[in-house]
Amino acid sequence: MEKTELSVPIKHYPFDNAAQFINKMQHYSTLFAQNNKNKRSSSPLRAFSSALFAFFKSYFIKKGFLCGYEGLLISVSNANGVFYKYIKLFEENKK
């Protein structure tokens, strides 16, 4: 395979704006809760602590802070996604 250099860098983002990112998060957090209902346990404390760790990991460990606004948006949204997937799982398990 021949290596080719690009004249312009390619920027790939799985979403175009904050609304798309939030919709994607909602979709996947619901799928997680449905697929793990009565298979995994959850609680509000687990949702909060997992979300806090997700933010820390994304923003600091994966250096999201270097990406400015986009890094903060992604880190907060990742934390929200984690929070909602465990809260939704908690609610599904209560049914």
N, C-alpha and C positions, 0 to 999 in steps of 0.2 A: 504494500500500500504506500502510495506516494504522499508525502507530507506537503500540504499547501498552506501558505500563510495568507491570512486575510488582510485586506487593506483597511478595513473598518472593523472595530470590535463588535461582537454580537452581544447584545444585552437580552437576556431571557428572564422574564418574570412570569410566574404562573397566574398573575392577575394584573389587571390594568388600573384598578383604583381600589380604594378602601371598601366600597360597597361590594365589589366582587369578592374581595378577601373575606368579608364578614359572611356573605352567603355561602361561600365554600366551607368556612368554619362551622356554620350551622348545619350544613348537610353532613359533614363528616362526624361531627359530635353526635348527631342523631343516629347515624349508622353504627357508631361505636356502642352507644347505649343499647340499641336494639340487638346487636350481635353478641353483647356480653351480658344480657339480662339473665339473672340467676346463675351466672357462671363466675362473676367477679363481684366482690363487695365494694361498696363505696359509702362515703359519708360527706357531709358538708366540710368537715375538717380535712378529709383527704382531698376534696376538690380544691380547697383553698391552699393547702400546703403544696400540692402538685402544681398548681398554677404559679405559685410563688417561685418554685424551683424552675419551672419552664421559662419564666421571665429571666431569672438569673442566668440560666444556661444560655439562652438565646442572646441576651444583651451583653453579658460580660464574658462568658467562656467562649462563645462563638464570635465575639467581637462585633456585635450588632451596633454598638455605639460608634463604630467607625463609619457607618453608613448614614449618619445623621438622622433626619426625619424618617426616612424609609426603614432604617434599622430599629428605631423606636416603635414605629407602627407595627412592624412585623413581630417584634418581641412582645408588645402588649397584646396583639391579636393572638399570638401563639399561646400566651398565658390565658387569655379569655377562652380559647378553644379547649384547652386542657380543663379549665374550670367547668365549662359547660358540659363537656363529655362526662365528667364524673358526677356532676349534679344531675344530669339527665339519667345516668345509670342508677344513681341513688333513687330517683323518682320511679324509674322502671321497675326496680327491685321491690319497691313498696306496693306496687299494684298487685 
